[in-house]
Amino acid sequence: MPWQGTHNNNWVENRIRPIALGSKNWLFAGSLRAGKRAAAVMSLVQSAKLNGHDPYAYLKDVLARLPTQPASRIEELLPHRWRPLSTAA
């Protein structure tokens, strides 16, 4: 990928950063814990996209199912294994 300047120097970061916000808005997350949480959510969103899922539908379904999902089957909710509830059976 050709050099795109100082504001777009990280291909992965550019793929997961919401377009509406500028790069300076992502310099600070408020705390280390908040930064780790933001990174985890952005990773899930991008993984959902890469696996052909609508990120909103994926997160909505996973967050609804998470409280009752047995710990032994939690891997079913990962983006590369996830199936919408209507087709999961």
N, CA, C and O atoms as CSV, one atom per row, in Angstrom:
chain,resi,resn,atom,element,x,y,z
A,1,MET,N,N,0.850,-1.168,0.000
A,1,MET,CA,C,0.000,0.000,0.000
A,1,MET,C,C,0.895,1.229,0.000
A,1,MET,O,O,1.797,1.311,0.834
A,2,PRO,N,N,0.690,2.182,-0.889
A,2,PRO,CA,C,1.545,3.368,-0.944
A,2,PRO,C,C,1.377,4.241,0.294
A,2,PRO,O,O,0.341,4.210,0.960
A,3,TRP,N,N,2.402,5.009,0.584
A,3,TRP,CA,C,2.391,5.919,1.713
A,3,TRP,C,C,1.255,6.913,1.549
A,3,TRP,O,O,1.071,7.481,0.472
A,4,GLN,N,N,0.494,7.125,2.615
A,4,GLN,CA,C,-0.660,8.011,2.535
A,4,GLN,C,C,-0.555,9.201,3.476
A,4,GLN,O,O,-1.555,9.885,3.694
A,5,GLY,N,N,0.592,9.469,4.031
A,5,GLY,CA,C,0.744,10.612,4.915
A,5,GLY,C,C,0.678,10.222,6.380
A,5,GLY,O,O,0.442,9.060,6.713
A,6,THR,N,N,0.886,11.188,7.246
A,6,THR,CA,C,0.982,10.901,8.668
A,6,THR,C,C,-0.351,10.568,9.312
A,6,THR,O,O,-0.366,9.904,10.348
A,7,HIS,N,N,-1.469,10.999,8.745
A,7,HIS,CA,C,-2.764,10.727,9.357
A,7,HIS,C,C,-3.315,9.353,8.991
A,7,HIS,O,O,-4.244,8.880,9.646
A,8,ASN,N,N,-2.785,8.714,7.991
A,8,ASN,CA,C,-3.276,7.408,7.545
A,8,ASN,C,C,-2.117,6.439,7.390
A,8,ASN,O,O,-1.945,5.838,6.330
A,9,ASN,N,N,-1.327,6.282,8.435
A,9,ASN,CA,C,-0.130,5.460,8.308
A,9,ASN,C,C,-0.302,4.035,8.830
A,9,ASN,O,O,0.668,3.277,8.837
A,10,ASN,N,N,-1.477,3.652,9.258
A,10,ASN,CA,C,-1.660,2.305,9.773
A,10,ASN,C,C,-2.872,1.681,9.090
A,10,ASN,O,O,-4.010,2.060,9.368
A,11,TRP,N,N,-2.633,0.739,8.211
A,11,TRP,CA,C,-3.705,0.153,7.400
A,11,TRP,C,C,-4.798,-0.468,8.255
A,11,TRP,O,O,-5.981,-0.247,7.995
A,12,VAL,N,N,-4.428,-1.239,9.267
A,12,VAL,CA,C,-5.423,-1.895,10.123
A,12,VAL,C,C,-6.220,-0.857,10.903
A,12,VAL,O,O,-7.444,-0.944,10.995
A,13,GLU,N,N,-5.527,0.115,11.457
A,13,GLU,CA,C,-6.220,1.172,12.207
A,13,GLU,C,C,-7.228,1.887,11.319
A,13,GLU,O,O,-8.337,2.196,11.754
A,14,ASN,N,N,-6.851,2.145,10.096
A,14,ASN,CA,C,-7.760,2.823,9.173
A,14,ASN,C,C,-8.956,1.960,8.808
A,14,ASN,O,O,-10.028,2.489,8.513
A,15,ARG,N,N,-8.797,0.651,8.823
A,15,ARG,CA,C,-9.905,-0.243,8.488
A,15,ARG,C,C,-10.943,-0.301,9.603
A,15,ARG,O,O,-12.124,-0.509,9.325
A,16,ILE,N,N,-10.529,-0.121,10.870
A,16,ILE,CA,C,-11.465,-0.271,11.977
A,16,ILE,C,C,-11.943,1.053,12.550
A,16,ILE,O,O,-12.936,1.075,13.277
A,17,ARG,N,N,-11.276,2.148,12.249
A,17,ARG,CA,C,-11.669,3.438,12.804
A,17,ARG,C,C,-12.927,3.940,12.103
A,17,ARG,O,O,-12.990,3.947,10.873
A,18,PRO,N,N,-13.927,4.359,12.875
A,18,PRO,CA,C,-15.107,4.946,12.231
A,18,PRO,C,C,-14.718,6.171,11.418
A,18,PRO,O,O,-13.941,7.005,11.884
A,19,ILE,N,N,-15.246,6.286,10.216
A,19,ILE,CA,C,-14.876,7.355,9.301
A,19,ILE,C,C,-15.265,8.731,9.832
A,19,ILE,O,O,-14.562,9.707,9.571
A,20,ALA,N,N,-16.362,8.828,10.567
A,20,ALA,CA,C,-16.854,10.131,11.009
A,20,ALA,C,C,-15.920,10.823,11.990
A,20,ALA,O,O,-16.012,12.036,12.173
A,21,LEU,N,N,-15.034,10.086,12.616
A,21,LEU,CA,C,-14.139,10.665,13.601
A,21,LEU,C,C,-12.736,10.800,13.038
A,21,LEU,O,O,-12.280,9.953,12.270
A,22,GLY,N,N,-12.064,11.858,13.419
A,22,GLY,CA,C,-10.698,12.065,12.973
A,22,GLY,C,C,-9.720,11.242,13.774
A,22,GLY,O,O,-10.050,10.753,14.855
A,23,SER,N,N,-8.524,11.086,13.255
A,23,SER,CA,C,-7.521,10.246,13.913
A,23,SER,C,C,-7.131,10.780,15.283
A,23,SER,O,O,-6.775,9.993,16.160
A,24,LYS,N,N,-7.186,12.091,15.496
A,24,LYS,CA,C,-6.811,12.640,16.802
A,24,LYS,C,C,-7.795,12.238,17.890
A,24,LYS,O,O,-7.431,12.230,19.066
A,25,ASN,N,N,-9.020,11.905,17.535
A,25,ASN,CA,C,-9.997,11.462,18.527
A,25,ASN,C,C,-9.639,10.101,19.094
A,25,ASN,O,O,-10.163,9.724,20.143
A,26,TRP,N,N,-8.770,9.356,18.441
A,26,TRP,CA,C,-8.417,8.017,18.887
A,26,TRP,C,C,-7.096,7.991,19.648
A,26,TRP,O,O,-6.596,6.915,19.977
A,27,LEU,N,N,-6.521,9.163,19.933
A,27,LEU,CA,C,-5.265,9.200,20.664
A,27,LEU,C,C,-5.446,8.836,22.132
A,27,LEU,O,O,-4.527,8.302,22.754
A,28,PHE,N,N,-6.628,9.120,22.697
A,28,PHE,CA,C,-6.862,8.901,24.113
A,28,PHE,C,C,-8.180,8.159,24.305
A,28,PHE,O,O,-9.191,8.497,23.690
A,29,ALA,N,N,-8.154,7.162,25.153
A,29,ALA,CA,C,-9.370,6.401,25.446
A,29,ALA,C,C,-9.896,6.715,26.835
A,29,ALA,O,O,-10.954,6.210,27.212
A,30,GLY,N,N,-9.200,7.523,27.599
A,30,GLY,CA,C,-9.633,7.861,28.945
A,30,GLY,C,C,-8.880,7.092,30.009
A,30,GLY,O,O,-8.516,7.650,31.044
A,31,SER,N,N,-8.644,5.822,29.763
A,31,SER,CA,C,-7.879,4.995,30.691
A,31,SER,C,C,-7.382,3.762,29.949
A,31,SER,O,O,-7.823,3.467,28.838
A,32,LEU,N,N,-6.474,3.062,30.571
A,32,LEU,CA,C,-5.954,1.837,29.968
A,32,LEU,C,C,-7.070,0.813,29.788
A,32,LEU,O,O,-7.171,0.170,28.743
A,33,ARG,N,N,-7.910,0.666,30.821
A,33,ARG,CA,C,-9.025,-0.295,30.728
A,33,ARG,C,C,-9.989,0.081,29.605
A,33,ARG,O,O,-10.452,-0.790,28.868
A,34,ALA,N,N,-10.289,1.354,29.472
A,34,ALA,CA,C,-11.190,1.801,28.408
A,34,ALA,C,C,-10.570,1.539,27.036
A,34,ALA,O,O,-11.264,1.141,26.100
A,35,GLY,N,N,-9.278,1.763,26.926
A,35,GLY,CA,C,-8.589,1.500,25.658
A,35,GLY,C,C,-8.627,0.034,25.283
A,35,GLY,O,O,-8.814,-0.308,24.116
A,36,LYS,N,N,-8.449,-0.838,26.272
A,36,LYS,CA,C,-8.500,-2.281,26.016
A,36,LYS,C,C,-9.906,-2.708,25.604
A,36,LYS,O,O,-10.071,-3.543,24.714
A,37,ARG,N,N,-10.918,-2.133,26.252
A,37,ARG,CA,C,-12.297,-2.462,25.885
A,37,ARG,C,C,-12.621,-1.984,24.476
A,37,ARG,O,O,-13.245,-2.703,23.695
A,38,ALA,N,N,-12.191,-0.760,24.156
A,38,ALA,CA,C,-12.431,-0.225,22.815
A,38,ALA,C,C,-11.746,-1.091,21.765
A,38,ALA,O,O,-12.320,-1.366,20.711
A,39,ALA,N,N,-10.528,-1.517,22.050
A,39,ALA,CA,C,-9.798,-2.370,21.111
A,39,ALA,C,C,-10.513,-3.704,20.916
A,39,ALA,O,O,-10.580,-4.211,19.796
A,40,ALA,N,N,-11.042,-4.271,21.985
A,40,ALA,CA,C,-11.749,-5.552,21.882
A,40,ALA,C,C,-13.016,-5.406,21.038
A,40,ALA,O,O,-13.298,-6.250,20.187
A,41,VAL,N,N,-13.772,-4.341,21.273
A,41,VAL,CA,C,-15.003,-4.129,20.502
A,41,VAL,C,C,-14.673,-3.880,19.041
A,41,VAL,O,O,-15.319,-4.446,18.158
A,42,MET,N,N,-13.674,-3.040,18.769
A,42,MET,CA,C,-13.299,-2.768,17.376
A,42,MET,C,C,-12.792,-4.024,16.681
A,42,MET,O,O,-13.039,-4.216,15.490
A,43,SER,N,N,-12.093,-4.874,17.407
A,43,SER,CA,C,-11.623,-6.130,16.827
A,43,SER,C,C,-12.797,-7.041,16.476
A,43,SER,O,O,-12.799,-7.665,15.415
A,44,LEU,N,N,-13.793,-7.121,17.355
A,44,LEU,CA,C,-14.984,-7.927,17.059
A,44,LEU,C,C,-15.731,-7.384,15.844
A,44,LEU,O,O,-16.169,-8.152,14.987
A,45,VAL,N,N,-15.875,-6.068,15.771
A,45,VAL,CA,C,-16.576,-5.456,14.637
A,45,VAL,C,C,-15.850,-5.759,13.334
A,45,VAL,O,O,-16.476,-6.162,12.353
A,46,GLN,N,N,-14.538,-5.568,13.317
A,46,GLN,CA,C,-13.781,-5.830,12.094
A,46,GLN,C,C,-13.784,-7.311,11.744
A,46,GLN,O,O,-13.876,-7.659,10.567
A,47,SER,N,N,-13.686,-8.189,12.732
A,47,SER,CA,C,-13.740,-9.631,12.470
A,47,SER,C,C,-15.098,-10.030,11.904
A,47,SER,O,O,-15.182,-10.879,11.016
A,48,ALA,N,N,-16.155,-9.419,12.417
A,48,ALA,CA,C,-17.492,-9.691,11.875
A,48,ALA,C,C,-17.556,-9.275,10.410
A,48,ALA,O,O,-18.080,-10.013,9.576
A,49,LYS,N,N,-17.028,-8.098,10.095
A,49,LYS,CA,C,-17.007,-7.633,8.701
A,49,LYS,C,C,-16.222,-8.589,7.813
A,49,LYS,O,O,-16.679,-8.957,6.731
A,50,LEU,N,N,-15.040,-8.990,8.275
A,50,LEU,CA,C,-14.191,-9.878,7.475
A,50,LEU,C,C,-14.823,-11.250,7.253
A,50,LEU,O,O,-14.494,-11.940,6.289
A,51,ASN,N,N,-15.737,-11.646,8.152
A,51,ASN,CA,C,-16.427,-12.929,8.003
A,51,ASN,C,C,-17.765,-12.779,7.300
A,51,ASN,O,O,-18.562,-13.717,7.275
A,52,GLY,N,N,-18.022,-11.600,6.725
A,52,GLY,CA,C,-19.217,-11.383,5.920
A,52,GLY,C,C,-20.480,-11.097,6.706
A,52,GLY,O,O,-21.579,-11.233,6.169
A,53,HIS,N,N,-20.352,-10.702,7.969
A,53,HIS,CA,C,-21.518,-10.415,8.796
A,53,HIS,C,C,-21.760,-8.919,8.891
A,53,HIS,O,O,-20.826,-8.123,8.789
A,54,ASP,N,N,-23.003,-8.541,9.083
A,54,ASP,CA,C,-23.344,-7.165,9.419
A,54,ASP,C,C,-22.941,-6.979,10.878
A,54,ASP,O,O,-23.487,-7.665,11.742
A,55,PRO,N,N,-22.004,-6.075,11.189
A,55,PRO,CA,C,-21.526,-5.935,12.560
A,55,PRO,C,C,-22.641,-5.623,13.564
A,55,PRO,O,O,-22.614,-6.134,14.683
A,56,TYR,N,N,-23.608,-4.803,13.188
A,56,TYR,CA,C,-24.700,-4.476,14.097
A,56,TYR,C,C,-25.521,-5.722,14.419
A,56,TYR,O,O,-25.826,-5.976,15.585
A,57,ALA,N,N,-25.876,-6.493,13.409
A,57,ALA,CA,C,-26.654,-7.715,13.623
A,57,ALA,C,C,-25.860,-8.711,14.459
A,57,ALA,O,O,-26.416,-9.374,15.335
A,58,TYR,N,N,-24.566,-8.817,14.191
A,58,TYR,CA,C,-23.713,-9.731,14.942
A,58,TYR,C,C,-23.679,-9.349,16.420
A,58,TYR,O,O,-23.956,-10.180,17.285
A,59,LEU,N,N,-23.339,-8.088,16.709
A,59,LEU,CA,C,-23.237,-7.658,18.105
A,59,LEU,C,C,-24.582,-7.730,18.821
A,59,LEU,O,O,-24.641,-8.124,19.986
A,60,LYS,N,N,-25.652,-7.359,18.145
A,60,LYS,CA,C,-26.982,-7.408,18.754
A,60,LYS,C,C,-27.332,-8.843,19.149
A,60,LYS,O,O,-27.818,-9.089,20.254
A,61,ASP,N,N,-27.085,-9.781,18.247
A,61,ASP,CA,C,-27.394,-11.181,18.517
A,61,ASP,C,C,-26.500,-11.748,19.627
A,61,ASP,O,O,-26.986,-12.416,20.539
A,62,VAL,N,N,-25.211,-11.482,19.544
A,62,VAL,CA,C,-24.270,-12.019,20.536
A,62,VAL,C,C,-24.567,-11.460,21.925
A,62,VAL,O,O,-24.567,-12.208,22.903
A,63,LEU,N,N,-24.818,-10.159,22.025
A,63,LEU,CA,C,-25.099,-9.565,23.330
A,63,LEU,C,C,-26.412,-10.083,23.916
A,63,LEU,O,O,-26.552,-10.176,25.136
A,64,ALA,N,N,-27.369,-10.419,23.060
A,64,ALA,CA,C,-28.634,-10.984,23.545
A,64,ALA,C,C,-28.452,-12.427,24.018
A,64,ALA,O,O,-29.087,-12.849,24.984
A,65,ARG,N,N,-27.592,-13.178,23.343
A,65,ARG,CA,C,-27.404,-14.587,23.681
A,65,ARG,C,C,-26.378,-14.828,24.775
A,65,ARG,O,O,-26.411,-15.868,25.433
A,66,LEU,N,N,-25.484,-13.901,24.977
A,66,LEU,CA,C,-24.367,-14.083,25.905
A,66,LEU,C,C,-24.789,-14.467,27.325
A,66,LEU,O,O,-24.163,-15.357,27.901
A,67,PRO,N,N,-25.807,-13.852,27.918
A,67,PRO,CA,C,-26.161,-14.212,29.299
A,67,PRO,C,C,-26.593,-15.670,29.490
A,67,PRO,O,O,-26.432,-16.221,30.579
A,68,THR,N,N,-27.130,-16.287,28.461
A,68,THR,CA,C,-27.609,-17.667,28.610
A,68,THR,C,C,-26.731,-18.687,27.875
A,68,THR,O,O,-27.013,-19.884,27.910
A,69,GLN,N,N,-25.694,-18.229,27.226
A,69,GLN,CA,C,-24.807,-19.129,26.479
A,69,GLN,C,C,-23.938,-19.911,27.463
A,69,GLN,O,O,-23.244,-19.299,28.274
A,70,PRO,N,N,-23.956,-21.235,27.416
A,70,PRO,CA,C,-23.092,-22.019,28.303
A,70,PRO,C,C,-21.615,-21.724,28.014
A,70,PRO,O,O,-21.217,-21.572,26.859
A,71,ALA,N,N,-20.822,-21.647,29.064
A,71,ALA,CA,C,-19.396,-21.357,28.913
A,71,ALA,C,C,-18.705,-22.373,28.008
A,71,ALA,O,O,-17.750,-22.034,27.310
A,72,SER,N,N,-19.179,-23.607,28.018
A,72,SER,CA,C,-18.568,-24.652,27.187
A,72,SER,C,C,-18.835,-24.436,25.692
A,72,SER,O,O,-18.191,-25.065,24.852
A,73,ARG,N,N,-19.784,-23.548,25.357
A,73,ARG,CA,C,-20.123,-23.289,23.950
A,73,ARG,C,C,-19.910,-21.829,23.562
A,73,ARG,O,O,-20.486,-21.358,22.581
A,74,ILE,N,N,-19.092,-21.114,24.319
A,74,ILE,CA,C,-18.883,-19.689,24.064
A,74,ILE,C,C,-18.202,-19.435,22.720
A,74,ILE,O,O,-18.395,-18.381,22.114
A,75,GLU,N,N,-17.409,-20.397,22.256
A,75,GLU,CA,C,-16.718,-20.228,20.976
A,75,GLU,C,C,-17.691,-20.117,19.801
A,75,GLU,O,O,-17.313,-19.626,18.737
A,76,GLU,N,N,-18.922,-20.561,19.975
A,76,GLU,CA,C,-19.936,-20.445,18.918
A,76,GLU,C,C,-20.281,-18.991,18.623
A,76,GLU,O,O,-20.827,-18.682,17.564
A,77,LEU,N,N,-19.966,-18.106,19.550
A,77,LEU,CA,C,-20.288,-16.691,19.372
A,77,LEU,C,C,-19.154,-15.887,18.744
A,77,LEU,O,O,-19.314,-14.693,18.489
A,78,LEU,N,N,-18.027,-16.515,18.494
A,78,LEU,CA,C,-16.926,-15.827,17.821
A,78,LEU,C,C,-17.302,-15.563,16.365
A,78,LEU,O,O,-18.025,-16.359,15.766
A,79,PRO,N,N,-16.827,-14.463,15.789
A,79,PRO,CA,C,-17.247,-14.097,14.430
A,79,PRO,C,C,-17.052,-15.189,13.377
A,79,PRO,O,O,-17.887,-15.331,12.484
A,80,HIS,N,N,-15.981,-15.952,13.463
A,80,HIS,CA,C,-15.729,-16.971,12.433
A,80,HIS,C,C,-16.600,-18.214,12.607
A,80,HIS,O,O,-16.645,-19.056,11.710
A,81,ARG,N,N,-17.290,-18.350,13.738
A,81,ARG,CA,C,-18.177,-19.501,13.960
A,81,ARG,C,C,-19.638,-19.112,14.131
A,81,ARG,O,O,-20.512,-19.979,14.123
A,82,TRP,N,N,-19.910,-17.837,14.283
A,82,TRP,CA,C,-21.248,-17.347,14.579
A,82,TRP,C,C,-22.238,-17.604,13.448
A,82,TRP,O,O,-21.928,-17.421,12.271
A,83,ARG,N,N,-23.415,-18.025,13.830
A,83,ARG,CA,C,-24.560,-18.156,12.922
A,83,ARG,C,C,-25.721,-17.451,13.599
A,83,ARG,O,O,-25.905,-17.604,14.806
A,84,PRO,N,N,-26.505,-16.688,12.862
A,84,PRO,CA,C,-27.680,-16.058,13.486
A,84,PRO,C,C,-28.540,-17.102,14.166
A,84,PRO,O,O,-28.591,-18.250,13.727
A,85,LEU,N,N,-29.210,-16.716,15.224
A,85,LEU,CA,C,-30.000,-17.640,16.027
A,85,LEU,C,C,-31.022,-18.397,15.185
A,85,LEU,O,O,-31.289,-19.569,15.454
A,86,SER,N,N,-31.590,-17.762,14.186
A,86,SER,CA,C,-32.613,-18.408,13.363
A,86,SER,C,C,-32.053,-19.558,12.538
A,86,SER,O,O,-32.801,-20.463,12.167
A,87,THR,N,N,-30.739,-19.548,12.239
A,87,THR,CA,C,-30.135,-20.628,11.460
A,87,THR,C,C,-29.142,-21.443,12.277
A,87,THR,O,O,-28.469,-22.317,11.730
A,88,ALA,N,N,-29.038,-21.173,13.579
A,88,ALA,CA,C,-28.064,-21.869,14.410
A,88,ALA,C,C,-28.461,-23.300,14.741
A,88,ALA,O,O,-27.603,-24.114,15.081
A,89,ALA,N,N,-29.727,-23.614,14.647
A,89,ALA,CA,C,-30.200,-24.943,15.032
A,89,ALA,C,C,-29.840,-26.027,14.066
A,89,ALA,O,O,-30.185,-27.189,14.284
